[in-house]
Amino acid sequence: MTYRQEYYAGEAEDEGRVLSVDEQAQVPFGHWDDVLMTKDYTRLEPKLLEHKFYARGIGPVLTLTVSGGSGREELIDFTGAKP
């Protein structure tokens, strides 16, 4: 499934694609199974590609820049009950 995240012509043309619904993610805040993994990209920066991981009941827990740069964003704290 492909979707548009936001669209302001020439400014923000972010898109995403669901790659998997059964990944795992390990970050300082915890470990999750059955994680949603997406591929995020924009035509405005064609070399930039990110994989994002979303845990049920939490939201985004991990972002990895896989091309066009380097970076890793991890969830380290969460206000609310951990499912």
C-alpha positions, 0 to 999 in steps of 0.5 A: 500500500502506497500513501501520501503523507503530505503534499505542498507542491515543490515544498513537501511531497512526502510519500510512504509505502507499507513494507511489512506488518510483522517486524520487530523493533528494539530501542532504549524504551523497549522491544516490540513484535508485530511492528509496522514497517514503512518506506518513506521518501520524497520526489524532492530528495530522490536519494533520501530513503527512510524506514520507519517502525510503528508499534501498536499503542505507541506509534513511531519507535524507530526511524532509520535513514537507509540512503541519502544520509545517515541517521537513527531515531529511537524512542527513549521515553513515553508518557502513558502506559506501555501496552 
